Structure formats: C-alpha cells, structure tokens
Amino acid sequence: MKLKFLVIIVAVILLSCREENKLIVDISNITEELEFIRFEKEFYNCKEGELGLLKAKFPYFFPANVEDSFWINKISDKDNQSFFREVDSIFDDFSDIKKGISDMLKHVRYYNKEFRMPKVISLISHLDYENKIIYADSLAIVSIDMYLGKNHPAYYQFADYQTRSFNAENIKIDLASKIAQSHIPRQKVRTFTDKMIQEGKKLYLLDCYLPLEEDKLKIGYSQVKMDWINANQSFVWTYFIEKQLLFSTDNSLNKRFLEEAPFSKFFMETDNKTPGRVGQWVGWQIVRSYMRNNDVSLQEMLQKQGNEIFKKSKYKPKK
C-alpha cells in the first residue's frame, strides 16, 4: 500500500512539472542576432555639424517639414541634456535588458517561422505613456524614459497602477505584448466572452514568449492584486454568470472589466480591493484551459473563434 501510494504521489508531481514546463522550449538553435540601437545617445551627443548624418541614418525620426534649428535647440536644451544624462546613468549597462529582449524574440521565432527580429531602437519620448513601445514588423521603438523604475520622481503625475510597469524588466514584456497583439487574427468580437478570450489569447502568447516570467508581471498586477484574483476567481466567474454578462454585447463592460483601471467595477463596496482588467485575467484562464484540454497547436488556437474556445475549454475556476 505504501509503495502504491508513493507511485501515485510521484505521478502527480511529474504531471504537475510537465504542465508547468511544457512551454519551456529549446531556442538554442535560433542564432539570429538582435540589433539594438541607443538612439537617445546618438541624438543628445550629436554636434551641430553632424545633424545631417544623423538624419540620414534615422530618417523616420526627422519629418521633412521640421527645420534643423528645432532639433539643434532640442539637443542643446539644458533640461533635455540633464534628463538625458540621468536616463543614461540608469541604463549604463544594457546587457541584461538586451539579452531578455533577444530571448523573448527567439521564442516568438520558435512559434512563428516567418517572424524576423525587428531592429530595436531606444529613445527619450519625454514620458509618452501612450507610446511606451511602438512596433511595426521590422522596427520596434522603446521609450526608454518610461522604464526608469516605478518610484522615479519623474512619474509623480501617474497613478500607482500605471507606474507598476515602469521598470526595466517590463520592456521585454511590453514589447512581447505588442508583438502578440499583431499575431492575433482579426475576428468579429461582439460578446463579453469573445472580448475576454481575445485578450486571453494575447496573454497566452506571453506565456509562450516569456515562459519563465511570473504571471503578475505578464498581466501587470501587484502581488496583492494577484493574490486577490487567485483567491476570488470563483466569485468573479459566479458574478459574470449571475449577472448574465458572458454573452452580453454591452460595451460598458469594457471599461468595467477589460480596460486599464485601478480596479474592476462590480459596484460593490470592496471594488477598490480588486485588480483592474479582471475580464482579461478570466479570458487568459479560459484559453489556458482550452490548450490543456484540446490537442491543438498555438497557431490553430489563434484562428479559433471565441465561442468555440469557450465551449471546449472546460474552464472551471478554482474555489
């Protein structure tokens, strides 16, 4: 009996390990090198007589209708120079960040043989929150001043739930998210469930592209908010069912449960304890459950409609 019990325990442990490690893949044979350019260094160290060469090298950063005097004044501005030196001191050693981005991009290539590493260029955008990362196939632009550390004084105007992702470790996560978004086929999404699963697909791609990262970093939750959703996932699911939200086409649900916010809106006194975007988290768990319970490839899953994924996911939140 003891031996039989031991065999069962070992089997459970091995099954658990296999579940956790199935997305850890071998990328060692992907040898494409990442090209990472620190444009902010070249820009703020540029001499007046060298501006023409800089414009020729990076034409997409210099609109034809903008006079050279504008760029010369921008470079020589004392405040700009001071901010550049501060940013440069924080990112003095970029090797770990570059490796993290390179490994992430190799994972993308592993799952998509047609994918080619984009040229990654960092710059100072002067806190352009809406465009922390811009991705367009062969080019990825990183607003490096949006990753100085969540407690940096430059971020005084941002809310805590926003600054949580203003750390260097989030560069590869935000870039992975932009790439993931571009790899999800356009589909008609009408119901709340469709929208949750569409977001869940993106987060599942982050599972694939960043298999060693913690869930809280991929979705951008604090540990407290992560603990809440793990402890209350059954409550959230029951609420969605009892309020008949799953197949609702009410667009107001987007702001309540899908869009970035300090918390989700259940219209309860304890709302401020909840994380924002719980609908994204639920969609993520549905897609994860679907992939566990169906023999399909990643690319096949991405092509599936939300209602099919939902029906075949066998999703059941933990109590």
C-alpha positions as a Markdown table, in Angstrom:
| # | Residue | x | y | z |
|---|---|---|---|---|
| 1 | Met | 0.0 | 0.0 | 0.0 |
| 2 | Lys | 2.8 | 2.4 | 0.9 |
| 3 | Leu | 4.5 | 1.7 | -2.5 |
| 4 | Lys | 1.3 | 2.2 | -4.4 |
| 5 | Phe | 0.7 | 5.5 | -2.5 |
| 6 | Leu | 4.3 | 6.6 | -3.3 |
| 7 | Val | 3.8 | 5.9 | -7.0 |
| 8 | Ile | 0.7 | 8.0 | -7.1 |
| 9 | Ile | 2.4 | 10.9 | -5.4 |
| 10 | Val | 5.4 | 10.7 | -7.8 |
| 11 | Ala | 3.0 | 10.6 | -10.8 |
| 12 | Val | 1.1 | 13.7 | -9.6 |
| 13 | Ile | 4.4 | 15.5 | -9.1 |
| 14 | Leu | 5.6 | 14.6 | -12.6 |
| 15 | Leu | 2.3 | 15.6 | -14.2 |
| 16 | Ser | 2.5 | 18.9 | -12.4 |
| 17 | Cys | 6.0 | 19.5 | -13.6 |
| 18 | Arg | 5.1 | 18.6 | -17.1 |
| 19 | Glu | 2.2 | 21.1 | -17.0 |
| 20 | Glu | 4.5 | 23.9 | -15.8 |
| 21 | Asn | 7.3 | 23.2 | -18.2 |
| 22 | Lys | 5.6 | 22.4 | -21.4 |
| 23 | Leu | 6.1 | 25.9 | -22.7 |
| 24 | Ile | 9.8 | 25.9 | -21.9 |
| 25 | Val | 11.3 | 25.2 | -25.3 |
| 26 | Asp | 14.8 | 24.9 | -26.8 |
| 27 | Ile | 15.7 | 28.2 | -28.6 |
| 28 | Ser | 19.5 | 27.4 | -28.7 |
| 29 | Asn | 19.4 | 26.8 | -32.5 |
| 30 | Ile | 18.0 | 30.2 | -33.2 |
| 31 | Thr | 21.1 | 32.2 | -33.9 |
| 32 | Glu | 19.7 | 35.4 | -35.3 |
| 33 | Glu | 21.3 | 38.4 | -33.5 |
| 34 | Leu | 19.3 | 41.3 | -32.1 |
| 35 | Glu | 20.2 | 44.7 | -33.4 |
| 36 | Phe | 19.6 | 47.2 | -30.5 |
| 37 | Ile | 20.4 | 50.9 | -31.1 |
| 38 | Arg | 20.5 | 53.6 | -28.4 |
| 39 | Phe | 19.2 | 56.5 | -30.4 |
| 40 | Glu | 19.0 | 58.8 | -27.4 |
| 41 | Lys | 22.8 | 58.5 | -27.0 |
| 42 | Glu | 23.4 | 59.4 | -30.6 |
| 43 | Phe | 20.8 | 62.2 | -30.6 |
| 44 | Tyr | 21.9 | 64.0 | -27.4 |
| 45 | Asn | 25.6 | 63.6 | -28.2 |
| 46 | Cys | 25.2 | 64.9 | -31.7 |
| 47 | Lys | 27.2 | 68.0 | -32.7 |
| 48 | Glu | 25.5 | 70.7 | -34.9 |
| 49 | Gly | 27.6 | 69.8 | -37.9 |
| 50 | Glu | 26.7 | 66.1 | -37.5 |
| 51 | Leu | 22.9 | 66.5 | -37.6 |
| 52 | Gly | 22.8 | 65.7 | -41.4 |
| 53 | Leu | 24.4 | 62.4 | -40.9 |
| 54 | Leu | 22.1 | 61.5 | -38.0 |
| 55 | Lys | 19.0 | 62.4 | -40.1 |
| 56 | Ala | 20.3 | 60.3 | -43.0 |
| 57 | Lys | 20.8 | 57.3 | -40.6 |
| 58 | Phe | 17.3 | 57.7 | -38.9 |
| 59 | Pro | 15.1 | 59.4 | -41.5 |
| 60 | Tyr | 11.9 | 58.2 | -39.8 |
| 61 | Phe | 12.6 | 60.3 | -36.7 |
| 62 | Phe | 13.0 | 63.6 | -38.6 |
| 63 | Pro | 9.9 | 64.8 | -40.5 |
| 64 | Ala | 10.8 | 66.7 | -43.7 |
| 65 | Asn | 8.8 | 69.7 | -42.7 |
| 66 | Val | 10.7 | 70.3 | -39.4 |
| 67 | Glu | 13.6 | 72.7 | -39.6 |
| 68 | Asp | 17.1 | 71.7 | -38.4 |
| 69 | Ser | 17.0 | 74.6 | -35.9 |
| 70 | Phe | 14.3 | 72.7 | -34.0 |
| 71 | Trp | 16.5 | 69.7 | -33.5 |
| 72 | Ile | 19.5 | 71.7 | -32.6 |
| 73 | Asn | 17.6 | 73.6 | -29.9 |
| 74 | Lys | 16.2 | 70.4 | -28.6 |
| 75 | Ile | 19.6 | 68.8 | -28.3 |
| 76 | Ser | 21.2 | 71.8 | -26.7 |
| 77 | Asp | 18.4 | 72.5 | -24.2 |
| 78 | Lys | 19.8 | 72.3 | -20.7 |
| 79 | Asp | 16.8 | 70.5 | -19.2 |
| 80 | Asn | 16.8 | 67.9 | -22.0 |
| 81 | Gln | 20.5 | 67.3 | -21.6 |
| 82 | Ser | 20.1 | 66.9 | -17.8 |
| 83 | Phe | 17.3 | 64.4 | -18.3 |
| 84 | Phe | 19.3 | 62.5 | -20.9 |
| 85 | Arg | 22.3 | 62.2 | -18.5 |
| 86 | Glu | 20.0 | 60.9 | -15.8 |
| 87 | Val | 18.4 | 58.3 | -18.1 |
| 88 | Asp | 21.8 | 57.3 | -19.4 |
| 89 | Ser | 23.1 | 56.7 | -15.9 |
| 90 | Ile | 20.2 | 54.5 | -15.0 |
| 91 | Phe | 20.7 | 52.4 | -18.2 |
| 92 | Asp | 24.5 | 52.5 | -18.2 |
| 93 | Asp | 24.6 | 48.7 | -18.6 |
| 94 | Phe | 22.0 | 47.5 | -21.0 |
| 95 | Ser | 23.3 | 43.9 | -21.5 |
| 96 | Asp | 20.7 | 42.1 | -19.3 |
| 97 | Ile | 17.8 | 44.0 | -20.9 |
| 98 | Lys | 19.2 | 43.3 | -24.4 |
| 99 | Lys | 19.5 | 39.6 | -23.6 |
| 100 | Gly | 16.0 | 39.5 | -22.2 |
| 101 | Ile | 14.6 | 41.0 | -25.3 |
| 102 | Ser | 16.7 | 38.8 | -27.5 |
| 103 | Asp | 15.5 | 35.6 | -25.7 |
| 104 | Met | 11.9 | 36.7 | -25.9 |
| 105 | Leu | 12.2 | 37.4 | -29.7 |
| 106 | Lys | 13.7 | 34.0 | -30.2 |
| 107 | His | 10.7 | 32.4 | -28.5 |
| 108 | Val | 8.5 | 34.4 | -30.9 |
| 109 | Arg | 10.5 | 32.9 | -33.8 |
| 110 | Tyr | 10.2 | 29.4 | -32.4 |
| 111 | Tyr | 6.4 | 29.6 | -32.7 |
| 112 | Asn | 6.4 | 31.6 | -35.9 |
| 113 | Lys | 9.0 | 30.6 | -38.5 |
| 114 | Glu | 8.2 | 33.6 | -40.7 |
| 115 | Phe | 9.0 | 36.0 | -37.9 |
| 116 | Arg | 12.2 | 38.1 | -38.2 |
| 117 | Met | 13.7 | 40.0 | -35.3 |
| 118 | Pro | 12.9 | 43.7 | -35.6 |
| 119 | Lys | 15.6 | 46.3 | -35.2 |
| 120 | Val | 15.0 | 47.7 | -31.6 |
| 121 | Ile | 15.7 | 51.4 | -31.1 |
| 122 | Ser | 15.5 | 53.2 | -27.8 |
| 123 | Leu | 14.8 | 56.9 | -27.4 |
| 124 | Ile | 13.6 | 59.5 | -24.9 |
| 125 | Ser | 10.0 | 60.4 | -25.6 |
| 126 | His | 9.6 | 62.7 | -22.6 |
| 127 | Leu | 7.2 | 60.4 | -20.8 |
| 128 | Asp | 4.9 | 59.5 | -23.7 |
| 129 | Tyr | 2.8 | 57.0 | -21.8 |
| 130 | Glu | 0.5 | 56.1 | -24.7 |
| 131 | Asn | 3.5 | 55.1 | -26.8 |
| 132 | Lys | 5.9 | 53.3 | -24.5 |
| 133 | Ile | 6.5 | 50.8 | -27.2 |
| 134 | Ile | 5.8 | 51.2 | -30.9 |
| 135 | Tyr | 6.1 | 48.0 | -33.0 |
| 136 | Ala | 5.9 | 47.8 | -36.8 |
| 137 | Asp | 7.3 | 44.4 | -38.1 |
| 138 | Ser | 10.9 | 45.3 | -38.9 |
| 139 | Leu | 11.2 | 48.1 | -36.2 |
| 140 | Ala | 10.4 | 48.4 | -32.5 |
| 141 | Ile | 10.8 | 51.7 | -30.8 |
| 142 | Val | 11.2 | 51.8 | -27.0 |
| 143 | Ser | 10.6 | 55.0 | -25.0 |
| 144 | Ile | 13.3 | 54.2 | -22.5 |
| 145 | Asp | 12.4 | 57.1 | -20.2 |
| 146 | Met | 9.1 | 55.2 | -19.4 |
| 147 | Tyr | 11.2 | 52.4 | -17.6 |
| 148 | Leu | 13.3 | 54.3 | -15.1 |
| 149 | Gly | 11.8 | 52.5 | -12.1 |
| 150 | Lys | 8.3 | 52.8 | -10.7 |
| 151 | Asn | 9.4 | 55.2 | -7.9 |
| 152 | His | 11.2 | 57.6 | -10.1 |
| 153 | Pro | 10.2 | 61.2 | -9.3 |
| 154 | Ala | 9.5 | 61.9 | -13.0 |
| 155 | Tyr | 6.4 | 59.8 | -12.6 |
| 156 | Tyr | 4.6 | 61.9 | -10.0 |
| 157 | Gln | 1.6 | 62.5 | -12.3 |
| 158 | Phe | 1.0 | 58.8 | -12.9 |
| 159 | Ala | -1.2 | 56.5 | -10.7 |
| 160 | Asp | 0.3 | 53.6 | -8.8 |
| 161 | Tyr | -1.4 | 51.0 | -11.1 |
| 162 | Gln | 0.3 | 52.6 | -14.0 |
| 163 | Thr | 3.8 | 53.0 | -12.6 |
| 164 | Arg | 3.9 | 49.4 | -11.6 |
| 165 | Ser | 5.1 | 48.6 | -15.1 |
| 166 | Phe | 7.6 | 51.4 | -15.4 |
| 167 | Asn | 10.6 | 49.1 | -14.6 |
| 168 | Ala | 13.3 | 47.9 | -16.9 |
| 169 | Glu | 12.1 | 44.3 | -16.6 |
| 170 | Asn | 8.9 | 45.4 | -18.3 |
| 171 | Ile | 10.5 | 46.4 | -21.6 |
| 172 | Lys | 10.5 | 42.9 | -22.9 |
| 173 | Ile | 7.0 | 42.2 | -21.6 |
| 174 | Asp | 5.5 | 45.3 | -23.2 |
| 175 | Leu | 7.3 | 44.5 | -26.5 |
| 176 | Ala | 6.1 | 40.9 | -26.3 |
| 177 | Ser | 2.6 | 42.2 | -25.8 |
| 178 | Lys | 2.8 | 44.5 | -28.8 |
| 179 | Ile | 4.1 | 41.6 | -31.0 |
| 180 | Ala | 1.4 | 39.2 | -29.6 |
| 181 | Gln | -1.3 | 41.7 | -30.5 |
| 182 | Ser | -0.1 | 41.8 | -34.1 |
| 183 | His | -0.2 | 38.0 | -34.3 |
| 184 | Ile | -3.8 | 37.6 | -33.3 |
| 185 | Pro | -6.1 | 37.3 | -36.3 |
| 186 | Arg | -8.8 | 40.0 | -36.6 |
| 187 | Gln | -12.1 | 38.4 | -35.8 |
| 188 | Lys | -15.6 | 39.8 | -35.1 |
| 189 | Val | -15.9 | 40.1 | -31.3 |
| 190 | Arg | -19.3 | 41.1 | -30.1 |
| 191 | Thr | -20.0 | 39.4 | -26.8 |
| 192 | Phe | -18.2 | 40.0 | -23.5 |
| 193 | Thr | -16.8 | 36.4 | -23.6 |
| 194 | Asp | -15.4 | 37.0 | -27.1 |
| 195 | Lys | -13.6 | 40.0 | -25.9 |
| 196 | Met | -12.3 | 38.3 | -22.8 |
| 197 | Ile | -10.9 | 35.4 | -24.9 |
| 198 | Gln | -9.4 | 37.8 | -27.4 |
| 199 | Glu | -7.4 | 39.3 | -24.5 |
| 200 | Gly | -6.7 | 35.9 | -23.2 |
| 201 | Lys | -5.1 | 34.9 | -26.5 |
| 202 | Lys | -2.7 | 37.8 | -26.1 |
| 203 | Leu | -1.8 | 36.8 | -22.6 |
| 204 | Tyr | -1.4 | 33.2 | -23.6 |
| 205 | Leu | 1.1 | 34.3 | -26.2 |
| 206 | Leu | 3.1 | 35.9 | -23.4 |
| 207 | Asp | 3.1 | 32.5 | -21.7 |
| 208 | Cys | 4.8 | 31.2 | -24.8 |
| 209 | Tyr | 7.1 | 34.1 | -25.5 |
| 210 | Leu | 8.1 | 34.6 | -21.8 |
| 211 | Pro | 7.7 | 31.2 | -20.2 |
| 212 | Leu | 9.8 | 32.0 | -17.1 |
| 213 | Glu | 8.1 | 35.2 | -16.2 |
| 214 | Glu | 5.7 | 35.5 | -13.3 |
| 215 | Asp | 2.0 | 35.9 | -14.2 |
| 216 | Lys | 1.8 | 39.1 | -12.2 |
| 217 | Leu | 4.4 | 40.7 | -14.5 |
| 218 | Lys | 2.7 | 39.5 | -17.7 |
| 219 | Ile | -0.6 | 41.0 | -16.7 |
| 220 | Gly | 0.8 | 43.9 | -14.7 |
| 221 | Tyr | -0.7 | 43.2 | -11.3 |
| 222 | Ser | 0.9 | 43.8 | -7.9 |
| 223 | Gln | 1.3 | 40.8 | -5.6 |
| 224 | Val | -1.7 | 42.0 | -3.5 |
| 225 | Lys | -3.9 | 42.2 | -6.6 |
| 226 | Met | -2.6 | 38.8 | -7.8 |
| 227 | Asp | -3.4 | 37.2 | -4.5 |
| 228 | Trp | -7.0 | 38.7 | -4.7 |
| 229 | Ile | -7.7 | 37.3 | -8.1 |
| 230 | Asn | -6.3 | 33.9 | -7.2 |
| 231 | Ala | -8.5 | 33.8 | -4.1 |
| 232 | Asn | -11.6 | 35.2 | -5.7 |
| 233 | Gln | -11.7 | 33.7 | -9.2 |
| 234 | Ser | -14.8 | 31.6 | -8.3 |
| 235 | Phe | -16.6 | 34.8 | -7.1 |
| 236 | Val | -15.7 | 36.6 | -10.3 |
| 237 | Trp | -17.0 | 33.8 | -12.5 |
| 238 | Thr | -20.2 | 33.4 | -10.5 |
| 239 | Tyr | -20.8 | 37.2 | -10.7 |
| 240 | Phe | -20.4 | 37.1 | -14.5 |
| 241 | Ile | -22.9 | 34.2 | -14.8 |
| 242 | Glu | -25.5 | 35.5 | -12.3 |
| 243 | Lys | -25.4 | 39.0 | -13.9 |
| 244 | Gln | -25.8 | 37.4 | -17.3 |
| 245 | Leu | -22.7 | 39.1 | -18.6 |
| 246 | Leu | -21.0 | 36.3 | -20.6 |
| 247 | Phe | -22.9 | 36.8 | -23.8 |
| 248 | Ser | -23.8 | 40.4 | -23.3 |
| 249 | Thr | -22.9 | 42.9 | -26.1 |
| 250 | Asp | -23.0 | 45.9 | -23.7 |
| 251 | Asn | -19.9 | 47.9 | -24.4 |
| 252 | Ser | -19.9 | 49.5 | -21.0 |
| 253 | Leu | -18.4 | 46.2 | -19.7 |
| 254 | Asn | -15.2 | 47.1 | -21.5 |
| 255 | Lys | -14.5 | 49.9 | -19.0 |
| 256 | Arg | -15.6 | 47.9 | -16.1 |
| 257 | Phe | -13.6 | 44.7 | -16.7 |
| 258 | Leu | -11.3 | 44.9 | -19.7 |
| 259 | Glu | -9.7 | 48.3 | -20.0 |
| 260 | Glu | -6.8 | 49.6 | -17.8 |
| 261 | Ala | -8.1 | 50.9 | -14.5 |
| 262 | Pro | -7.0 | 50.9 | -10.8 |
| 263 | Phe | -9.8 | 48.3 | -10.1 |
| 264 | Ser | -12.7 | 46.5 | -11.7 |
| 265 | Lys | -16.2 | 47.7 | -11.2 |
| 266 | Phe | -18.6 | 45.2 | -9.6 |
| 267 | Phe | -20.5 | 48.0 | -8.0 |
| 268 | Met | -19.6 | 46.7 | -4.6 |
| 269 | Glu | -18.1 | 48.4 | -1.5 |
| 270 | Thr | -14.9 | 46.3 | -1.9 |
| 271 | Asp | -14.3 | 47.2 | -5.5 |
| 272 | Asn | -11.1 | 49.0 | -4.6 |
| 273 | Lys | -9.5 | 45.7 | -3.5 |
| 274 | Thr | -10.0 | 44.2 | -6.9 |
| 275 | Pro | -7.4 | 44.4 | -9.7 |
| 276 | Gly | -8.4 | 46.1 | -12.9 |
| 277 | Arg | -9.0 | 44.1 | -16.1 |
| 278 | Val | -10.3 | 41.0 | -14.4 |
| 279 | Gly | -12.0 | 40.1 | -17.7 |
| 280 | Gln | -8.6 | 39.8 | -19.3 |
| 281 | Trp | -7.5 | 37.5 | -16.5 |
| 282 | Val | -10.6 | 35.3 | -16.9 |
| 283 | Gly | -10.1 | 35.2 | -20.7 |
| 284 | Trp | -6.5 | 34.1 | -20.0 |
| 285 | Gln | -7.6 | 31.2 | -17.8 |
| 286 | Ile | -10.2 | 30.1 | -20.4 |
| 287 | Val | -7.5 | 30.0 | -23.1 |
| 288 | Arg | -5.1 | 28.2 | -20.8 |
| 289 | Ser | -7.8 | 25.6 | -20.0 |
| 290 | Tyr | -8.6 | 25.2 | -23.7 |
| 291 | Met | -5.0 | 24.5 | -24.5 |
| 292 | Arg | -4.8 | 21.9 | -21.7 |
| 293 | Asn | -7.9 | 20.1 | -22.8 |
| 294 | Asn | -7.5 | 20.1 | -26.6 |
| 295 | Asp | -4.8 | 18.8 | -28.9 |
| 296 | Val | -4.2 | 21.9 | -31.0 |
| 297 | Ser | -1.2 | 23.9 | -31.9 |
| 298 | Leu | -0.7 | 27.5 | -30.9 |
| 299 | Gln | -1.4 | 28.8 | -34.4 |
| 300 | Glu | -4.6 | 26.7 | -34.6 |
| 301 | Met | -5.8 | 28.1 | -31.3 |
| 302 | Leu | -5.3 | 31.7 | -32.5 |
| 303 | Gln | -7.5 | 31.0 | -35.5 |
| 304 | Lys | -10.4 | 29.7 | -33.4 |
| 305 | Gln | -13.4 | 31.8 | -32.7 |
| 306 | Gly | -14.0 | 32.8 | -29.1 |
| 307 | Asn | -17.3 | 30.8 | -28.7 |
| 308 | Glu | -15.5 | 27.6 | -29.8 |
| 309 | Ile | -12.7 | 28.1 | -27.4 |
| 310 | Phe | -15.1 | 28.8 | -24.6 |
| 311 | Lys | -17.3 | 25.7 | -25.3 |
| 312 | Lys | -14.3 | 23.4 | -25.5 |
| 313 | Ser | -12.2 | 24.9 | -22.7 |
| 314 | Lys | -13.9 | 23.1 | -19.9 |
| 315 | Tyr | -13.0 | 26.1 | -17.8 |
| 316 | Lys | -13.9 | 25.8 | -14.1 |
| 317 | Pro | -12.4 | 28.3 | -11.7 |
| 318 | Lys | -10.8 | 27.1 | -8.5 |
| 319 | Lys | -12.9 | 27.6 | -5.3 |
